[in-house]
Amino acid sequence: MQLDDLYRRVIMDHYKNPRNRGKFEEGALTIDLNNPTCGDRISLQLQVEDHVVKNARFTGEGCSISMSSASMMTEAVKGRTVEEALELADRFSSLMKGEPVEFDDYEDIEALSGVNKFPARIKCATLAWNALKKGMEQES
């Protein structure tokens, strides 16, 4: 199986079986963002205690890239400090610029590495991560 096929399967798995989809009843920081270019929208909720992301959930609508990226991001940031979550978001930005980046701690994210070949789709992939950055800025 080629790497592109594997990456496509990982992306589709996160799209069809999103992790952390839903809302918290209360006690969460909520960040709403949308991509007016394509209509993708996300509502990210973060539960942050003592500068640690205890939990993350999202709702929204969009393409397979934006929704699978949100699923991956929420999985990757749980249990991380605010600083670690921001550093992960910076690494993801580098990945979208085509820079070589590894995510040893959560390899599914690497499935999105091919998105940088399609500039119009980069905003789809980064939507959830931009919501994370906005939320972490509010938190710190």
Steps between C-alpha positions, in 0.01 A plus 500: 500500500634843410548766764243727332241222526578448867475873568169517312365215713608671823334825392178323400496302826515824701234653274258208523578418866595835653662494840374744762202620297238664719459768762564535870204594715694776674840610620672525164670772304319522165658631181295536182677543167401465140666499162285726281687383190352151512239513776681278754414592857606370838405552860790382714457446872794467735502411867820647639600460866831611651632581150430145376251408227294244689256438218403628155192462284372649179192538289472645154455435134748478221703292264682182592827692545364754750299251704770233513757764595274609788465139612877449493571829674261431789661160552851643487455785750327317783727479802744758367591829662389820329861553389525146358170544315624825345829335404303219333295760309824666385633164380174445310539843334850397392359176357250702296789706360662180373771492764608156627335446837445182699223433746642201685246547777199497265586379151149532351569873452767415242219372275421866429850570367385476138254786543779753442498398131151653476524860625121548499463212748757625753238726658278193541772309682602791722152613608486292820864580579432873464208460741737324741753785478226757559377306802849454647563875463181569696611249765850633558 
